[in-house]
Structure formats: C-alpha cells, structure tokens
Amino acid sequence: MAGRRKIPNFHDLPKEVLGEILSKAASNSIEDYARAKATCKAFRDASQLYPVLKNVSLANIVPVPWLKNLGDLFREGLILYFTHEDTHVGLEYLKLAADVGHEAAKYSFGIMVLLFGDFYFPKGLEVLDSIGQEYHANPTKVIWSCRYKAAEVLSYT
C-alpha cells in the first residue's frame, strides 16, 4: 500500500503567491484584506510584504473628525470638498458643523448649496440668513470673518 498523499494547503505556497492573493483582496477593499489576513498565519505573514500593502484600497474609508471639535469638522469638510473632490462627504461635514452653529461652516455650506440650483436655493438662503442671529452680530462682519476663515483653511491645502 502506497504512502498517504499530503493534501496541499496555504502553508505550502510561497509567500509571494500568498502575497498576490492578498494583493487582489486588498485592491478590492480593506475589509476583504483584513478578513483574508485573519484566516491563517501564512496569510498574516504574507500580509507584511510591501506589494500587498501598496495595493490596499482605502476608497471606502471616510475620515471622521472628532464631532466635539466643530473647527476640525469645518476644516475637513472644506478640504474634502475642494481638494479631494469628495463633495458629498465634504458637504455632510459642513452641514454637521453648520447645524450645531459654526458660523464659517454655515456660510460655506450655504454658498455651496445655493450654487446647486433651484431645488436647493431656499435651503441655502435659509442657512445664510441664520448667520450672526444667535448673538445679534453684524451679519456683514460675520460674513467677512467666515470668508477669511474659509480662505485661510484652503490656503494651507
């Protein structure tokens, strides 16, 4: 009777091949990469290969600034909207900060929403009208201050 044949498994594959498999998973999503990496020690070891890490897709990862800091929410919203071309998330961040009372976020969000056209125009006007009302400030001075803050954030990006 012949000896028993060994059934091949992942541990028998070279790290480069395991790395290629992980690389394909990583290019799909970071979740797939993490799940594949967690399946066995061979994948975990292969996950440290540079080509694998280079292909990790971060497309579905949305940076969320601390909600306690409205300035960070405002800043991240402007940066996402203007530099990373992620207008939806950028507007969401600006809206969150505006809803809580951040004046510069109100101004930026209001102006951007006005530019979207007829359906959004009333919402933009509503947000812009609320600038400075909380502390009875001169709206013109508040608007110039908001413009300055927005320009300052965008000048560093």
Summary of the structure (lengths in Angstrom):
residues: 157
radius of gyration: 24.9
end to end distance: 72.9
largest distance: 96.2
contacts: 433
relative contact order: 0.09
helix: 65%
strand: 0%
